[in-house]
Amino acid sequence: MKTCTVCKKPFDPNAPLTDPAEEAGLFMAREIYGDADDLCPACLANRGRLAMMYCREYS
């Protein structure tokens, strides 16, 4: 178990991602921010949704 750096909740970094928004957030975390191992699936999903809505270069 790890603690998310954004929301401070514990999460399992090995749990599979099931939501496309989580996968989009993971892409952003790996390619842009470099914090893929530090965010829980909920925070990844939030980042992914925001990117899909507002970052047209990732559509």
HUZICOR-V51303 format. One record per residue. N is the residue number from 0. RES is the residue in one small letter. PHI is phi in radians with two decimals (none if undefined). PSI is psi in whole degrees, -180 to 180 (NA if undefined). D_FIRST is the distance of its C-alpha to the first C-alpha in whole Angstrom. Layout:
N_RES_PHI_PSI_D_FIRST / N_RES_PHI_PSI_D_FIRST
//
This chain:
0_m_none_140_0 / 1_k_-2.14_166_4 / 2_t_-1.90_129_7 / 3_c_-1.15_136_10 / 4_t_-1.34_-16_13 / 5_v_-1.61_-57_15 / 6_c_-1.73_-8_14 / 7_k_1.18_18_12 / 8_k_-1.63_148_10 / 9_p_-1.27_147_6 / 10_f_-2.64_159_5 / 11_d_-1.65_113_5 / 12_p_-1.20_-15_7 / 13_n_-1.67_-1_9 / 14_a_-1.22_139_10 / 15_p_-1.23_145_14 / 16_l_-1.54_133_15 / 17_t_-2.01_-14_18 / 18_d_-1.80_135_20 / 19_p_-0.99_-32_23 / 20_a_-1.16_-37_22 / 21_e_-1.11_-41_18 / 22_e_-1.17_-38_20 / 23_a_-1.14_-41_22 / 24_g_-1.12_-37_20 / 25_l_-1.13_-41_18 / 26_f_-1.02_-48_21 / 27_m_-1.07_-42_22 / 28_a_-1.13_-38_19 / 29_r_-1.33_-49_20 / 30_e_-1.46_-29_23 / 31_i_-1.97_-51_24 / 32_y_-1.68_-22_21 / 33_g_1.20_28_19 / 34_d_-2.17_33_16 / 35_a_-1.05_-35_15 / 36_d_-1.49_-1_11 / 37_d_-1.89_-5_11 / 38_l_-1.99_141_12 / 39_c_-1.34_164_10 / 40_p_-1.01_-36_13 / 41_a_-1.14_-43_15 / 42_c_-1.23_-36_16 / 43_l_-1.08_-43_16 / 44_a_-1.11_-41_19 / 45_n_-1.08_-44_20 / 46_r_-1.12_-42_21 / 47_g_-1.13_-43_22 / 48_r_-1.08_-45_25 / 49_l_-1.09_-41_26 / 50_a_-1.13_-41_27 / 51_m_-1.16_-31_28 / 52_m_-1.42_-39_30 / 53_y_-2.00_-20_32 / 54_c_-1.74_90_31 / 55_r_-1.11_-23_34 / 56_e_-1.22_-13_34 / 57_y_-1.86_6_30 / 58_s_-1.30_NA_32
//
